[in-house]
Structure formats: structure tokens, C-alpha cells
Amino acid sequence: MANIIGTNGNDALLGSNGADTINGKPGNDIITAKKGNDILTGGGGKDKFVYNLGDGTDTITDFGGIGKGTNPTAAVIAEVDTIKFQGAGLSARNLLLTQNGSNLEITFEGVDGAKVLLNNFKLENLENLNASGTRPAIGNILFDGQTSITDSFDVFDANSTQTSLFNKNTVTFLNDLSNNITGLDDSNDVINGQGGNDKIDGKSGNDLLRGGAGNDTLLGGEGNNTLLGGTGDDNLSANSSTGDNLLSGGDGNDSLSVSGYVEVNYPDGYDFRSSGKNTLNGGAGNDTLNASGSTGNNLLSGGDGNDSLSISGYYEGNIYFNDDSRSSGKNTLNGGAGNDTLNASGSTGDNLLSGGDGNDSLSISGYYKYTPYEDPYEPRNLSSTYDSRSSGKNTLNGGAGNDTLNASGSTGNNLLSGGDGNDSLIGGTGNDTLFGGRGNDSLDGGSGNDNLNVDSSPGNNLLSGGDGNDTLSALGDYYGDVVSGNNTLKGGAGNDSLSADGSAGDNLLDGGNGNDYLSVSGGYYDPEVSGNNTLKGGAGNDSLSAFFSTGDNLLDGGDDKDNLSVNLASGNNTLNGGAGDDYLSANISTGNNLLSGGDGNDSLFASEFEGYRFDNTSGNNTLNGGAGKDYLNVNYSRGANLLSGGDGNDTLSGSSYGYGFGGSFYNTTGNNTLNGGAGDDNLNVDYSSGNNLLSGDSGNDYLSASGYQYDKDGNDGEGVYRRASGNNTLKGGAGDDKLIVDYSTGKNLLFGGDGNDTLSAYGALGNNTLNGGSGNDYLTGGFGNDTLYGGDGIDTFAFNSYKQGVDRLYDFNATNELIQVSATGFGGGLSIPSLSASQFTLGTSATTSNQRFIYDNITGSLYFDQDGSAGGFAQVKFAQLSAGLSLTKNNFVVV
């Protein structure tokens, strides 16, 4: 957020990505506000406001318009401002201008979020004018891609009653009166009504007509037309058009029609037809939609209200040969909410009729065929038949009873609904939709991308998708009606979705080959399902879930990258990822779950979510990563969990990082065991209050059972401590390991094992034991009286302060090992990197004011004195070494 003020000159002002206030002051300024809802003031002069797609809502307080007419005065020209719109869709065709009181709102159809508000500005004052005589072109808007002003839109004066347009192929904005406007032939007109009951006739051309508010009549004529009624009871017509038309009624009781034209052929032919692909959207209200005489592929959507939708054929006659009444387009009729009437008469096309909510009437009728005369001059052997065959998209509804619905011989996309009863539904080779209803149903989709559904059925159902990308569903309802049947869902080959959510039965879901989704989760109002379910993903990248389940479920991902989840469940679940990079989770679960990643780089979770505490992850879970680079997580868990990374560079976590409801910090409380296995592993149980065992095994591992330190504002630094309180055991194993129990209150054991290890208890309060093992190790004690074993190798023992307890160094070797001290933490004038000869002495106390470190070779005590023999500071013992060491200043390093 910025407050930017220009000078009394020609400025180029650039805003931030916040909500800025920018004032250009007098001068011809260029103001680019950038993102955020900005308030802009030009300040006088010919200012340019640059608006980029995604900038938000900008408000211009003093925008200078051209005004009415085509000959503005020099004074007006000197104050004309311009908005430069940049971005896809910011075009004159999409421009929408709305007068809201004294302000003008500029938006663009189909471009969400793009808005400019002109305060105290009238629509009639917005204009672009081409050059005239000595006057250059001037204008208020540059659209995307334009570099100079063009007369790309026209605006009617507020009181204008003209009936024609100014220019061909342009964008016109009417006033709030009831206009009667006729467009231009062979012109692609864009005409925008405002208020009033407008009649707009686009004539021929590809027209875009917007009625706006009021009861409008929009006539498209020949061409590809878009007619948008807006609010009010509108009449939209694209009759006699062979183009592809879009008619949208908007709110109100609208009438929308697309009809063909009459063609007369010798000797007796009548052809009423419209060949375009038409889309009719009624919107809210009681609408009438009709596409008659059409051979195109039409989409009719009634929207909310009691609507009437119809597709009807044309009549073709010949006195010698045959009569044929038919419509051959592929039509879709959607009634929407309300009591609707949908009809597709005389159609041989692939029709889809959907009534939507309400008491609807849907019908599809066939066509007649007449046997032709054998001789045109001697009519005889005349016969007729009624042929209702359809090879398109068929709808079959069984209703109550034990039904058999078979579409196996069809190549179309069919809808089969069994209704109540024990039904057998068989799809064909198309993309079929099968609804079983209540009862013990058998649904076989066949090949194709099918939808099989037995939702809310208490029966024992068998659903087989077959080949194709299928959706199989055996759900309870949204309000907690848990169904009890034992269902078998088999996806077959393809990317399938199988769901038995809200089921209390023991269900088997088998995805088969492909990238499948399998779910047996609880519902919204009844958040538990009790069955013992088996989910098999098969080959492919599968997603398997059993949310809110109380049963003991088996989830088997199979090969490839799978996602397995039993979140918010209470049963004892088994999750097998199989080969591939898998994601397994049993978050917020109370059961004792087994998660096995298998081969691949897997992620396994049995935790609560960061920032929320449900106190619900109490089970004792086992997580096995297997081969690969795995991530295992039991953060915020209260159970005693076992995590095994296996081969690969794994990350194992049982930490707590956040706050629960009410702002209280909480810990992982269980006694967890983390085994890294082979590889360079990261094991942490930070902020845990449990007694944890962390074993890195072979590899260069990082093991942590630490707390943290914050300042009063929550940042790193002095102040508040969040300590880990358990008594933890950390074993690095072979490799160069890092073991940390910083800011811990427990009594921890750290064993580095083979390799050059780093062991740290910085800031820890407990009496910790640190054992470096073999290798050149780096050991840091904490506040407590710690025990430090360097082990084999040349080791370094680090001290951050002389007042953090007395640490015991059991095997310090004065020949080549080091004691590292902090110049800041110790003080006393120490300087990096080493002690001077005068700063170290043997004995029981300092004898000069320069001496700082005193080693008593009789007792092995190591002291620090900030002022030597000066007497102002009493020496402090901070370490206990073995007696009789040949300790010198060279055994010390200062950092």
C-alpha cells in the first residue's frame, strides 16, 4: 500500500501490488497502478491510466471525457484522459458500461475481476474520435493490442432517439430510453442496450446484441449471432439463420427461438430448416425455447423456472417418392429447476434430455417412412411404417420391479435407470450412465467411459465398469443415511472412480489397471462408516481413501504412484503402497495402523494437522518406508509409534511445531522409535515429551530431539523456550552424523557411532550423556552437568559459556584434542582464534590478571576467571577433566 504523489509536470507513476492512492497533479501523466484496489487522480492534463489484466478494481476520481458530439473544444481536448487496457479479453467487443448513479462502471464480459470506476462521470461523455482536419484522434479508451486511438465504439447521447447505428462493424452503447435500433446488413454489430424496453435488429452479420435491463426484443438475422437478453421478459430470435447462434434470456420470462427458412423445390418440396449449432439459455424465469427446422447440434437450457423446450424437424415432400419429417441434429435439452416440458420430435440425432428438479415432461418421438410408388403414374402398393429407432444417446428408465435393461448392441451414449427392484443393466460400447436404484442390482457398463450408480441402495450390488474411464458409486445419502449392503465395485481397465462412501457394509473395490480413485469414507452428517473394506488400486497412479471409518480396512495401492488415506478413522487399518512413489496417511486416527510404503520414494503420515489439536491421533502406528527416499511423519501423535525408513535417504518425524485451539502449545507425547535404515536420514522428534529412540543406522544422518528458543515476538532469539521434555536416546550409527537435543529438559543419551559426528545439547537443562564413538567428533554440552565421551579419534569439546554447569570429559586427550570456547559467551577479553600464552596456567587459581583458564592437574578441574588475579571476579569451574594431563594453551580454540 503506497501513497504516491506526482509533480506539476509530465510524470510516469508506478504503483505497488497493494491498494495504492496515486495523484498525478497537473501535467500529462502516465499512471500504472498495478495490482490492488487503487484510487487514482490524474490531477489535470491529458493523463493516461494503464490497466493490466489482474490489477483489481481501480477508481479514477477525475477522469476527463470527450463529451457529447464530435467537435470537442480545445479546452476539453486538453483535459481528455485515456485508459489503456492491456490483457486478453480487454477488447471493445467485451466492453460493458454501466451507469450506477453518478458513477460509470467499466467491466469486460468474460473477464473476471477487471473493473474500473469513473467517479462523477456520465456514459454519454465517454467516446473515441478519429482525426478530423487538424485535430488528431482523441479518445478515452485504448483496448488491448491498440497503440493509437481508433473509433472502436460509439455511445448514444442520453436523450437520443435515433434508430440506426453510426458505423458498420463497431460497438454501440444505447441510452436508458426504449430504443428501436436497426443494425446494418453485412456488418458484425455489437449493440448494448441499457435500461428501457429495447428492440434491436442486428440484420445480417455476426452480431452480438445485449438487451440489458427491460423487456427487450433482440433479432439476430442471418449469421452467427449472440443475443443476451439480460433482466426482464425478453424475446430473442435468430430465425432464418443458418449460423451458429447463442441466445441467453437472463432473468425473466423469456422467449427464445431459432427457426429455419422455406425452400420450395419442384415438383412439391417444402424444406424448413436451420443448419447452425445453436445454444439457447433461458436463465431464471418461465421461459420458452424453440429450435425448429434445425439440422444442427443444438443446446437448450431452460434454467430455473417452468420452462418449455422443444426441438422439431422439418417437412420434406415429393408426390412421387416419400414424406420424411425429421431433425437430424445432436441436441441437448436441460430443463433446470422447475416444472418443465422438454420435447425432441422428429429427431434421428443423439439427444440428451435432462429435466432437472421439478415435475417435468420429457419426450422423444421418431419419424414416419412411406414406401415409394413403383410407378409415378400408377400409384399402387403404398404402405407406411413408424420407425422410432435411434442410434444416438438413448435413455432407458426401468422403474419399480425386477428389470433387465440392455443396450449392449448400441454404439451411442446411453442412460439406463433401473429404479426399485433387482435389476440387471447392461451398457454398450458408448459412454453409458447406469442407475440401479434400490434392490440387489447388477450393472455392467461394457466398454466406454461409463457411470454406474446404486446410491442409497441397501442391497448387495455388483458394479463392473469394463474397459474405459468409469465412475462406480454405491453411496449413502448426504444427510447420513448409511447403507448396509455389501457391494462389489470393479473398475476394469481405464482411469476409474469407485466410491462406497456412507456404507456400513463390507465392500470390495478393485480399480484394475489405470489411474483409479477408490473411496469408502464417511458422510457429512454421519461421519463414520463401520464396514471392513478392501480397496485394491491395481496398476496405475491410484487414490484410495477410508475417511471417518470405524472398520478395519485394507488398502493396497499396487504398482505406480498411489495415494492411500484413512484419516479421521478409528479402526486398525493396513495400508500397502506397493511399488512406486506413494503417499500413505492415517492422520487424526485412533487405531493401530500399519503403513508400508514399499519400493519408491514414499510419504507416510500418522499425525495430527499442524496448528490444530484434535487429541485424536492416539493409536500405536507402524510406518515402514521400504526402499527409496521416504518421508514418515507422526507429528502431534499421542501414540507409541514405530517408524522404519528402510533403504534410501529418509526423513522420519515425530515432532510438534504449532499451537492448538486457544493458543496453547502442545507436544507429541508418545514414546516413539525411529529407525532410519541405510542412507542419509533425517530423524526428528522436536518438542516431544515422550521418551524416544532414534537410530540413524548407516549413512550420514541427522537426529534431533530438540526444543527451540523464541524472543517475545515469536522470532528466533532470547526469551521464551519451547523445550523437549522426554528422556531420549539418539544413536547415529555408521557415517558422519549430527545428533541434537538442544533446549531439552530431559536426560538424553547421544551416541555418535562410527564417523565424524556432531553431538549437541546446547541450551539443554538436563544432565545429558554424549558419546562420540569412533571418528573425529564435535561435542557440545548444555546447562546441565553433562557427561562427554569423545571416543576414538581427534575430538572437539565445545562450551558456549562458563556458567552452564560442569561437564565431565572422560577421555580428553591433551595430545591432539581441543576445547572450543565462545569469545562472546565467556568474555574476559578472549579473541579469535586462540589463547595467548598468558591466558592459560596450571594450578588452582590465577596468579596474574591476564590468566583466564586454570587447569588443576592434580584434580583435573578446569576453571575460568574473567579478570585473572584482579579479584573482581571469582573463578568458575566449568569442566572436569582427567588429572595429570599435559594441557596447554594449544588445546584451546576461540570462536
Secondary structure, DSSP 8 states (H G I E B T S, - for coil): --EEE--SS--EEE--SS--EEE--SS--EEE--SS--EEE--SSS-EEEEETT--EEEESS-----SSS---HHHHTT--EEEEESTT-STTTEEEEEETTEEEEEETT-TT-EEEETT--GGG--EE--BTTB--EESEE-TT-SS----EEE--TT----B-SSSS-EEE--SS--EEE--TT---EEE--SS--EEE--SSS-EEE--SSS-EEE--SSS-EEE--SSS-EEE-TT--S--EEE--SSS-EEEEE-EEEEETTTEEEEEB-S--EEE--SSS-EEEEESB-S--EEE--SSS-EEEEE-EEEE-TTS-EEEEB-S--EEE--SSS-EEEE-SB-S--EEE--SSS-EEEE--EEEE---SSTTS--S--EEEE----S--EEE--SSS-EEE-TT--S--EEE--SSS-EEE--SS--EEE--SSS-EEE--SSS-EEE-TT--S--EEE--SSS-EEE----TTS--B----EEE--SSS-EEE-TTB-S--EEE--SSS-EEE----SSS--B----EEE--SSS-EEE-TTB-S--EEE--SSS-EEE-TT--S--EEE--SSS-EEE-TT--S--EEE--SSS-EEE----TT---S---S--EEE--SSS-EEE-TT--S--EEE--SSS-EEE----SB-GGG-B----S--EEE--SSS-EEE-TT--S--EEE--SSS-EEE---EEE-TTSSBSSSEEE-B-S--EEE--SSS-EEE-TTB-S--EEE--SSS-EEE-TT--S--EEE--SSS-EEE--SS--EEE--SS--EEEES-TTS--EEETT--TTT-EEEE-HHHH-TT--SS---GGGEEESSS-SSTT--EEE-TTT-EEEE-TTGGGSSS--EEEEE--TT----GGGEEE-
